Amino acid sequence: MLQGSGEVWPLDRVFAYQRAYPDSLYLRGTDQAFYAYKYRGIVEKKRSILAAGSSRMMKFRAAMFGDRGGAFYNAGGMLNSLRDVRDFCRLLPASRTPDVLLLGVDAWWLNESVPPVFSFEEEISKGAGFSFDEHILGIRWLLKHPQTFANEAISLVRGPHTLAIGISAREKGGGFRPDGSFNSPLETPRSEAEWAFVDRESPPIIERVKGAFANFPPASRVSPDRLALLDEALASYETKRVLVIGYLPPFSSEVVAHLRSDPRHSRFWSDFRRQMPELFRKHGFPVLDASETASLGMDDRAMSDGIHAEETFQIHVLKALLHDDRVRAALPGAEAILDRALASPATNYWNPDLGP
């Protein structure tokens, strides 16, 4: 069952399958293995333009990058702390160093009360080949999810899902495209009433901010030690002549208002929004603070929850970044693609019309 679903396929087999089936989606259920999948994707695909950061970066797609779309890979989900950023910079082979790195930085990465959860080096080592331990963990997971077990058993009898690799992709319909971007399983709203903003995270992000828990514990300043990790990585990329493009992803308007007004968060929030642009510019890199959707002429309807913006918002992000001559030179043809998408009546708040 684990083999038939693709849940425990070695990543080399996953990449080979996605090359053969460009419309296929990959997403495991037992252990999503974002780090391993994205890191090995970079090594395997040899792309020169990367988007990297947390899950908030997963909606950039190759088709948005104009003439160099074929050189793009989305590594979103692989970096979840500034320690990850530093380790990625150190460990990636020199032969795979990108020309352009679109780096999303999350505010909580600079909060010293939010500990890093993952070890980058350990995570990227997963999924390289057959693992007895992974099979045992998978079996335990299936036994704890009897409905999934039943669904997969029926599916194996009926035949394989040719475009879905991994239990989550098969059950929910979403997953990673071959370019690393994430195809969401969420149903697109169809009416103005349905387009009203809903925070689909559980618990909602605004509750975490008001309660000052999870990624939002009280903080009075940006952590100097965490800032030093980012400074170190940016200095290394500057030496390697990588064009790093800084990006501060958006929050819903209610979350931003609370971060700005709540004394448990306000000083940290102000410090973060001041120091991030200063640090990127210190190294000569462009940066876009898109913390507020309104700054790009959009609103909360562009977001599927309090911290995740959908693809159309990223079109606006890239359009704004092209005001910088260095970015424009690095992404020839992108502006025409973005303008066409924004002008299309088929583009909605979440899904841009990127053509065939």
Summary of the structure (lengths in Angstrom):
residues: 356
radius of gyration: 20.2
end to end distance: 34.8
largest distance: 59.4
contacts: 1138
relative contact order: 0.15
helix: 48%
strand: 10%
